[in-house]
Amino acid sequence: MTSQVKTLLFLVLLTALILALGAAAGGRNGLILALGLALAMNFVGYWFSDKIVLRMYRAVELSPNDAPRIHAMVAELAERAGLPKPRICLVPQDAPNAFATGRNPQNAVLAVTRGLLTTLPPEELMAVLGHELGHVKHRDILIQSVAAVLAGAVMFLAGMIRWAALFGFRGSDRDNGNPLAAIALAIVAPIAALMIQMAISRSREYLADEAGARLAQNPLHLSRALARLHQAAARTPLQGNPATENMFIVNPFSGRRMLGLFSTHPPVEERIRRLEAMAGVRP
């Protein structure tokens, strides 16, 4: 089974979770409403997921005059990768991290946090930007963005069901769903959504690491950046929605212990080991 087919299957599973939550909470009517929501979220995810995520993190676009150094870095990396130069946005948070979004390379956006620009030396910053351009080159950004939107819908529905359970479900016939099944799904579905995101994301991170190391022309620059960002994330988790975890270069919520059990990222230690192997460093 190809990676494209597997990814499509995982997105179908996320959609199925939305339908299951709707059916359990509201029976036939709930299923119809959930189907409408799933179709709408897939449509929105394709066309507007980048705008949703950027707005979620209050990202503002940086012009070349605002940040000439980072624009010069991205322009150089994009030329090496054979890609159009993406837009660059700043996320006003001190937790150092970065992500890419957009439905294709022509509409790509690189988003960096304020903390990233002040934490990393230039060569490591360039390696991180190269990693994100690796996602753009491999066309991961649409999948990651759509998965984040669908997972967000799953978590929203699950949260609504849990709140409804506090006040009791109306009715008991088949058209009003199964309250016990709805509550059980509301507990399990967010975990399942995170696990599906994990399955989508992990292998793509290794590929983006390799691409970023080649674009930055030194795998050790990226390995050092990953170690630095991982330590910083443990001290200062990003303020945001866990549904977007898969989009960032390192798990932005690793300081929250429970979320670490379902990280969408492979272990940083393994990522560093692979990068050091690329550089010819022996263990």
matplotlib code that plots the C-alpha trace (Angstrom):
import matplotlib.pyplot as plt

x = [0.0, 1.5, 1.9, -0.7, -3.3, -2.5, -2.8, -6.2, -7.3, -6.4, -8.3, -11.3, -11.0, -11.0, -14.1, -15.6, -15.0, -17.1, -19.9, -19.8, -19.9, -23.0, -24.8, -24.1, -25.3, -28.3, -29.1, -30.2, -30.5, -27.2, -25.6, -27.0, -25.8, -22.3, -22.2, -22.9, -20.2, -17.7, -18.2, -18.0, -14.8, -13.2, -14.1, -12.9, -9.8, -8.8, -9.4, -9.0, -7.1, -4.0, -6.0, -7.7, -4.4, -2.7, -5.6, -5.7, -2.1, -2.6, 0.2, 1.0, 2.8, 6.4, 7.5, 11.1, 11.5, 10.3, 12.7, 15.3, 17.5, 14.8, 13.5, 17.0, 17.3, 14.0, 14.7, 18.0, 16.5, 13.5, 15.9, 17.9, 14.7, 13.3, 10.2, 8.4, 9.4, 6.6, 5.2, 6.5, 4.4, 5.3, 3.5, 3.7, 4.7, 8.0, 8.0, 10.4, 8.8, 7.8, 5.3, 4.4, 0.9, -1.0, -2.7, 0.3, 3.8, 2.4, 0.3, 2.7, 3.3, 6.2, 5.2, 7.9, 7.4, 9.0, 10.9, 12.4, 14.0, 15.5, 16.6, 18.5, 21.8, 21.5, 22.8, 20.2, 17.4, 18.2, 18.1, 14.6, 13.4, 14.8, 12.9, 9.6, 10.4, 11.0, 7.3, 6.3, 8.4, 6.9, 3.4, 2.8, 1.4, -2.1, -2.5, -1.3, -3.5, -6.7, -5.9, -5.6, -9.0, -10.7, -9.1, -10.3, -13.8, -13.6, -12.5, -15.1, -17.9, -16.5, -16.4, -20.0, -21.2, -19.3, -21.0, -24.4, -23.9, -23.7, -27.3, -28.7, -29.6, -33.0, -35.2, -34.3, -35.5, -33.2, -33.5, -31.9, -28.9, -27.4, -26.3, -23.9, -22.2, -22.0, -20.2, -17.9, -17.0, -16.6, -13.8, -12.2, -12.6, -10.1, -7.5, -8.2, -7.9, -4.5, -3.3, -4.5, -2.6, 0.4, 0.3, 0.0, 2.8, 5.6, 7.1, 6.8, 8.9, 11.9, 11.6, 11.4, 14.4, 16.5, 15.3, 16.0, 19.5, 20.3, 18.9, 20.8, 23.9, 24.7, 22.7, 24.3, 22.8, 19.3, 20.2, 21.4, 18.3, 16.0, 17.7, 17.4, 13.8, 12.8, 14.3, 12.6, 9.2, 9.4, 10.1, 7.7, 4.8, 3.1, -0.3, -2.6, -4.9, -3.5, -5.2, -2.5, 0.4, 1.3, 2.1, 5.1, 8.7, 8.8, 5.9, 4.8, 2.9, 5.5, 5.5, 2.0, 2.7, -0.5, -0.3, 3.3, 1.8, 0.2, 2.8, 2.4, 6.2, 8.9, 11.3, 13.7, 16.5, 15.9, 15.6, 19.0, 20.6, 19.5, 20.8, 24.1, 24.3, 23.8, 26.8, 28.9, 29.0, 29.4, 27.4]
y = [0.0, 3.4, 6.2, 8.3, 5.5, 5.2, 8.9, 8.9, 6.1, 7.9, 11.0, 8.8, 7.4, 11.0, 11.7, 8.4, 9.5, 12.6, 10.5, 8.1, 10.9, 12.4, 9.1, 8.1, 11.5, 12.1, 8.9, 9.4, 13.1, 13.3, 11.2, 13.6, 16.6, 15.0, 14.1, 17.7, 18.8, 16.3, 17.4, 21.1, 20.5, 18.6, 21.5, 24.1, 22.0, 22.0, 25.6, 27.5, 25.3, 27.5, 30.7, 28.9, 27.8, 31.1, 33.0, 30.5, 31.4, 35.2, 34.9, 38.1, 38.2, 39.5, 41.7, 41.7, 45.0, 43.6, 40.6, 40.9, 38.1, 35.4, 36.4, 36.0, 32.6, 31.4, 32.7, 30.8, 27.6, 27.8, 28.3, 25.2, 23.2, 24.4, 25.9, 29.2, 31.4, 31.0, 33.8, 34.1, 34.7, 35.4, 33.7, 36.1, 33.4, 32.9, 29.1, 28.4, 26.4, 26.6, 25.0, 25.2, 25.4, 25.9, 23.6, 23.5, 25.0, 28.0, 28.9, 27.8, 29.8, 29.3, 30.3, 30.9, 31.9, 34.9, 32.6, 30.7, 33.9, 34.7, 31.2, 29.7, 30.8, 31.6, 28.2, 26.3, 28.6, 28.0, 24.2, 24.5, 26.6, 23.9, 21.2, 23.2, 23.6, 19.8, 19.5, 21.9, 20.0, 16.6, 18.2, 17.2, 20.6, 20.1, 16.7, 18.0, 21.1, 19.1, 16.5, 19.3, 20.7, 17.3, 16.4, 19.8, 18.9, 15.6, 17.2, 19.9, 17.3, 15.2, 18.2, 19.1, 15.6, 15.6, 18.9, 17.5, 14.4, 16.7, 17.8, 14.6, 13.6, 14.3, 11.3, 7.7, 6.4, 5.4, 8.8, 10.4, 8.1, 6.1, 8.3, 5.7, 5.1, 8.8, 9.4, 6.5, 7.8, 11.3, 9.9, 7.6, 9.7, 12.5, 9.9, 8.1, 11.3, 12.0, 8.5, 8.9, 12.2, 10.4, 7.7, 10.4, 12.6, 10.5, 9.1, 12.5, 14.1, 11.8, 12.7, 16.4, 16.1, 14.6, 17.2, 20.0, 18.7, 18.6, 22.1, 23.6, 21.6, 20.3, 17.7, 18.6, 22.1, 20.5, 17.9, 20.7, 22.8, 19.8, 19.2, 22.9, 23.1, 19.9, 21.2, 24.5, 22.9, 21.0, 24.2, 26.5, 24.7, 26.6, 28.1, 26.5, 23.7, 20.1, 19.3, 21.3, 19.4, 17.5, 20.7, 21.8, 20.8, 19.5, 18.6, 22.1, 20.6, 18.1, 19.9, 18.6, 15.1, 13.3, 14.6, 13.2, 9.7, 10.3, 12.6, 12.9, 13.3, 10.5, 10.6, 13.5, 11.2, 9.0, 12.0, 13.3, 9.9, 9.7, 13.2, 12.4, 9.3, 11.4, 13.6, 10.5, 10.8, 7.4, 6.5]
z = [0.0, -1.0, 1.4, -0.5, -0.2, 3.5, 4.1, 2.3, 4.4, 7.6, 6.5, 5.8, 9.3, 10.8, 8.8, 10.0, 13.6, 13.0, 11.6, 14.5, 17.0, 15.3, 15.0, 18.6, 19.9, 17.7, 15.8, 12.2, 12.5, 14.2, 11.4, 8.8, 10.6, 11.1, 7.4, 6.6, 9.0, 7.7, 4.1, 5.1, 7.1, 4.2, 1.9, 4.3, 5.1, 1.5, 0.6, 3.9, 6.4, 6.1, 6.9, 9.8, 11.4, 10.9, 12.4, 15.3, 16.2, 15.4, 12.8, 10.9, 7.6, 7.6, 4.7, 3.4, 5.2, 8.5, 8.4, 5.6, 7.1, 7.2, 3.8, 2.4, 4.0, 2.7, -0.8, -0.9, 0.4, -2.0, -5.0, -3.9, -3.6, -6.9, -5.2, -5.3, -2.4, 0.2, 2.3, 5.9, 8.9, 12.6, 15.4, 18.5, 21.0, 22.9, 22.5, 19.7, 16.9, 13.2, 10.8, 7.1, 5.7, 2.4, -0.1, -2.6, -3.1, -4.9, -1.8, 0.9, 4.1, 6.5, 10.0, 12.7, 16.3, 17.9, 20.1, 17.2, 15.8, 19.2, 20.2, 17.3, 15.7, 12.0, 10.7, 12.9, 11.9, 8.3, 8.9, 10.5, 7.6, 5.3, 7.2, 6.6, 2.9, 2.8, 3.9, 1.1, -1.5, -0.4, -0.4, 3.2, 4.1, 2.7, 4.4, 7.7, 7.6, 6.6, 9.3, 11.9, 10.8, 10.9, 14.2, 15.6, 14.5, 16.3, 19.5, 19.2, 18.8, 21.6, 23.9, 23.0, 23.8, 27.2, 28.1, 27.0, 29.2, 32.2, 31.5, 30.2, 26.6, 25.4, 24.4, 24.2, 20.8, 18.0, 16.3, 19.4, 19.5, 22.3, 25.2, 26.6, 23.2, 22.7, 26.0, 25.4, 21.9, 23.3, 25.5, 22.9, 19.7, 20.6, 21.5, 18.2, 16.3, 17.8, 17.0, 13.4, 13.2, 14.6, 11.9, 9.2, 10.6, 11.9, 8.7, 7.0, 9.7, 8.9, 5.2, 6.0, 8.3, 5.5, 3.0, 5.4, 6.2, 2.5, 1.8, 4.7, 3.6, 7.0, 8.9, 12.2, 12.1, 12.1, 14.7, 17.1, 16.3, 17.1, 20.5, 21.4, 20.3, 22.1, 25.4, 25.0, 24.3, 27.6, 29.5, 27.5, 25.8, 23.0, 23.7, 21.1, 20.0, 20.3, 17.0, 15.3, 17.0, 13.8, 11.9, 14.0, 13.6, 17.2, 19.5, 20.8, 23.7, 25.0, 28.4, 28.9, 30.1, 28.9, 25.4, 25.1, 25.2, 21.8, 20.1, 16.4, 16.2, 16.2, 19.1, 18.8, 19.9, 16.8, 14.5, 15.8, 15.4, 11.8, 11.1, 12.7, 10.6, 7.5, 8.7, 9.2, 13.0, 14.6, 17.7]

ax = plt.figure().add_subplot(projection="3d")
ax.plot(x, y, z, "-o")
ax.set_aspect("equal")
plt.show()
